[in-house]
Amino acid sequence: HLFTDTPLPDLAVGLVLLAGSLIVLCTCLILLVKLLNSLLKGQVAKAVQKVINTDLPHPLSWLTGYFAMVVGAGMTFVVQSSSVFTSAITPLIGLGVISIERAYPLTLGSNIGTTTTAILAALASPRDKLASSFQIALCHFFFNISGILLWYPLPFTRLPIRMAKALGERTAKYRWFAVLYLIVCFLLLPSLVFGISMAGWRVLVGVGAPFLGLLFFVALVNALQRRSPGRLPKWLQTWDFLPAWMHSLQPLDSLITRATLCCTDRCRG
């Protein structure tokens, strides 16, 4: 209603609303982090940390993660939004109140809880559309269930935890890496895959198969370098034979630092 009588075109109105929503979102998240940081201090933080991160008694300790999934699903069902739930626990992880090992099943449970929104919407569909709507809702539900079965029951399959720790350590060292990660993984990579897929499945397989093979080779070499480097040829025991920009973010960090300092100096001038 703010732009009912405005002469602005729809594109301009959309851009204004987009910018306003991003500002509100970032402001709320910053205030949420500051509020939680001020509340969860001292004995309160220790008490909350002890309650949330405590395992069930010994015979049932292996059920702790699944109980956390139920809690995450229940909380998400109450707020009807997995984004709200994960946005609330993310600052708690940063404050050290919730461990990432405990946040992982909570997030998986949140993915289950968010499917209830689609199921409730499907149940409200007309009689002639009920079957199709409910099938789509169940696809959403069983997709998330399949993800849990794939990435949680066995400890060595909990790869997202190790990936999150590695990305967190890299971001702590290079702050700009988080922005680069978002741009590449949420914009450039999906756009590239979508563009290649438009050329046909043969082109997608022809480009994707070598890329996945190279990615698997790099991951395998990295694992062997950490655990048993003696099994690798001497030249593969480290990546030092490659140019620095291919195995280190330091050259890019120096470039971004110089560019940032240059822009800062210009603004000051």
C-alpha positions in Angstrom: 0.0 0.0 0.0 3.0 2.3 0.4 3.3 2.6 -3.4 -0.3 2.6 -4.5 -0.4 6.2 -5.9 3.3 6.4 -6.8 4.4 7.1 -10.4 7.4 4.7 -10.0 7.5 1.7 -12.2 7.1 -1.8 -10.8 10.8 -2.5 -11.2 11.8 0.5 -9.1 9.2 -0.4 -6.4 10.5 -3.9 -6.3 14.1 -2.8 -5.9 13.0 -0.4 -3.1 11.1 -3.2 -1.3 14.1 -5.6 -1.8 16.5 -3.1 -0.3 14.2 -2.3 2.6 13.6 -6.0 3.4 17.3 -6.7 3.4 18.0 -3.8 5.7 15.2 -4.9 8.1 16.5 -8.5 8.0 20.1 -7.6 8.7 19.1 -5.1 11.4 16.9 -7.7 13.2 19.7 -10.3 13.0 22.2 -7.9 14.4 19.9 -6.9 17.2 19.1 -10.6 17.9 22.7 -11.4 18.2 23.4 -8.4 20.5 20.3 -9.3 22.7 21.3 -12.9 23.1 24.9 -11.9 23.8 23.8 -9.6 26.6 21.3 -12.1 28.1 23.4 -15.2 27.9 26.3 -14.4 30.1 27.9 -15.8 33.2 25.8 -18.4 35.1 22.9 -18.2 32.6 25.1 -19.2 29.7 26.6 -22.0 31.7 23.2 -23.3 32.7 21.7 -23.2 29.2 24.9 -24.7 27.8 24.7 -27.6 30.3 21.0 -28.3 29.7 21.2 -28.2 25.9 24.5 -30.0 25.4 23.9 -32.8 28.0 23.3 -36.3 26.7 20.7 -38.7 27.8 21.5 -41.3 30.5 24.0 -43.9 29.4 21.8 -46.7 28.1 20.0 -44.1 25.9 22.8 -41.8 25.1 22.8 -42.8 21.4 19.2 -41.4 21.2 20.3 -37.9 22.2 20.6 -36.7 18.6 17.3 -38.1 17.6 15.7 -36.5 20.6 17.2 -33.2 19.5 15.6 -33.8 16.1 12.2 -34.1 17.7 12.8 -30.9 19.7 13.9 -29.1 16.5 10.9 -30.4 14.6 8.5 -29.3 17.4 9.9 -25.8 17.7 9.8 -25.3 14.0 6.2 -26.6 13.9 5.3 -24.0 16.6 6.9 -21.1 14.7 6.0 -22.5 11.3 9.4 -21.5 9.9 12.7 -23.3 9.8 14.5 -20.0 8.9 13.3 -18.4 12.2 14.5 -21.4 14.2 17.9 -21.7 12.6 18.4 -17.9 12.8 17.7 -18.1 16.5 20.2 -20.9 17.2 22.9 -19.6 15.0 23.9 -16.8 17.4 23.8 -19.3 20.2 26.4 -21.4 18.4 28.5 -18.3 17.9 28.3 -17.6 21.6 29.3 -21.1 22.5 26.0 -22.0 24.2 25.1 -24.7 21.7 27.8 -27.0 20.3 27.8 -27.6 16.5 27.4 -31.3 17.2 24.1 -30.6 19.0 23.0 -27.9 16.5 23.3 -30.4 13.6 20.4 -32.7 14.7 18.4 -29.6 15.8 18.7 -28.3 12.2 17.8 -31.7 10.7 14.7 -31.8 12.9 13.9 -28.3 11.8 13.9 -29.5 8.2 11.3 -32.1 9.2 9.2 -29.5 11.1 9.1 -27.2 8.2 7.4 -29.9 6.1 4.3 -29.6 8.2 3.5 -26.2 6.6 3.2 -27.9 3.2 1.2 -30.8 4.6 -1.3 -28.5 6.3 -1.6 -26.4 3.1 -2.2 -29.6 1.1 -4.9 -30.8 3.5 -6.7 -27.4 2.8 -6.8 -28.0 -0.9 -10.0 -28.7 -2.8 -11.2 -32.3 -3.0 -10.2 -32.7 -6.7 -6.7 -31.4 -6.0 -6.1 -33.1 -2.7 -4.3 -36.1 -4.0 -1.8 -34.2 -6.1 -1.2 -31.6 -3.4 -0.6 -34.2 -0.7 1.8 -36.1 -2.9 3.9 -33.0 -3.4 3.9 -32.4 0.4 4.9 -36.0 1.0 7.7 -35.6 -1.5 9.0 -32.7 0.5 8.7 -34.7 3.7 10.4 -37.9 2.5 13.1 -35.9 0.7 14.2 -34.5 4.1 13.8 -37.9 5.8 16.2 -39.3 3.1 18.7 -36.6 3.8 18.7 -37.5 7.5 19.1 -41.2 6.8 22.0 -40.4 4.4 23.9 -37.9 6.6 23.2 -38.7 10.2 22.7 -42.3 11.5 26.4 -43.4 11.1 29.0 -41.1 12.8 31.4 -41.2 9.8 28.6 -40.0 7.5 28.1 -36.7 9.4 30.2 -34.9 6.8 28.3 -31.6 7.1 29.7 -31.1 10.6 33.3 -31.4 9.4 32.5 -29.2 6.4 30.9 -26.5 8.6 34.0 -26.5 10.9 36.4 -26.2 8.0 34.4 -23.3 6.5 34.1 -21.6 9.9 37.8 -21.8 10.4 38.5 -20.4 7.0 36.0 -17.6 7.4 37.5 -16.7 10.8 40.9 -16.3 9.0 39.5 -14.6 5.9 36.4 -12.6 6.7 35.6 -12.0 3.0 35.5 -15.8 2.4 31.9 -15.9 3.7 30.7 -13.4 1.0 32.7 -15.3 -1.7 31.1 -18.6 -0.5 27.6 -17.2 -0.7 28.2 -15.7 -4.2 29.8 -18.9 -5.6 27.5 -21.5 -4.0 24.2 -19.7 -4.2 24.6 -17.7 -7.4 27.4 -18.6 -9.8 27.5 -22.4 -9.4 23.7 -22.9 -9.7 23.6 -20.5 -12.7 26.5 -22.4 -14.3 24.9 -25.8 -13.8 21.5 -24.5 -15.0 23.1 -22.9 -18.1 25.0 -26.1 -19.0 21.9 -28.2 -18.4 20.0 -26.1 -21.0 22.4 -27.4 -23.6 21.3 -31.0 -22.9 22.1 -33.9 -20.6 25.1 -35.0 -22.7 26.8 -31.6 -22.3 26.0 -31.6 -18.6 27.5 -35.1 -18.1 30.5 -34.3 -20.3 31.3 -31.2 -18.2 30.1 -32.5 -14.8 31.8 -35.9 -14.8 35.3 -34.6 -15.2 34.7 -31.9 -12.6 33.3 -34.4 -10.1 36.2 -36.7 -10.8 38.7 -33.9 -10.2 36.8 -32.9 -7.0 37.0 -36.5 -5.7 40.7 -36.7 -6.5 41.5 -33.5 -4.6 39.4 -34.7 -1.6 41.1 -38.1 -1.6 44.6 -36.5 -1.8 43.8 -34.1 1.0 42.6 -36.9 3.2 45.8 -38.9 2.5 48.0 -35.9 3.1 46.5 -35.5 6.6 46.4 -39.1 7.6 49.0 -41.1 5.7 51.2 -39.0 3.5 53.7 -41.8 3.0 51.2 -43.6 0.6 51.4 -40.7 -1.8 54.3 -39.8 -4.2 56.7 -37.3 -2.8 55.5 -34.5 -5.1 51.8 -35.1 -4.0 52.5 -35.0 -0.3 51.9 -31.3 -0.4 50.4 -28.9 -2.9 53.4 -26.7 -2.9 54.2 -27.6 -6.5 51.2 -25.7 -7.6 51.1 -21.9 -7.9 50.2 -20.2 -4.6 46.8 -19.0 -5.8 45.7 -22.6 -6.6 46.2 -23.9 -3.1 46.1 -20.9 -0.8 43.8 -17.9 -0.3 46.6 -15.7 0.8 47.3 -14.1 -2.6 43.6 -13.3 -3.0 43.4 -12.0 0.6 46.3 -9.7 -0.2 44.6 -8.4 -3.3 41.3 -7.8 -1.5 43.1 -6.2 1.4 44.9 -3.7 -0.9 41.6 -3.0 -2.8 39.8 -2.4 0.5 42.5 -0.1 1.9 42.6 1.8 -1.4 38.8 2.4 -1.3 39.0 3.3 2.4 41.7 5.8 1.8 39.8 7.4 -1.1 36.6 7.7 1.0 38.6 9.3 3.7 40.2 11.7 1.2 
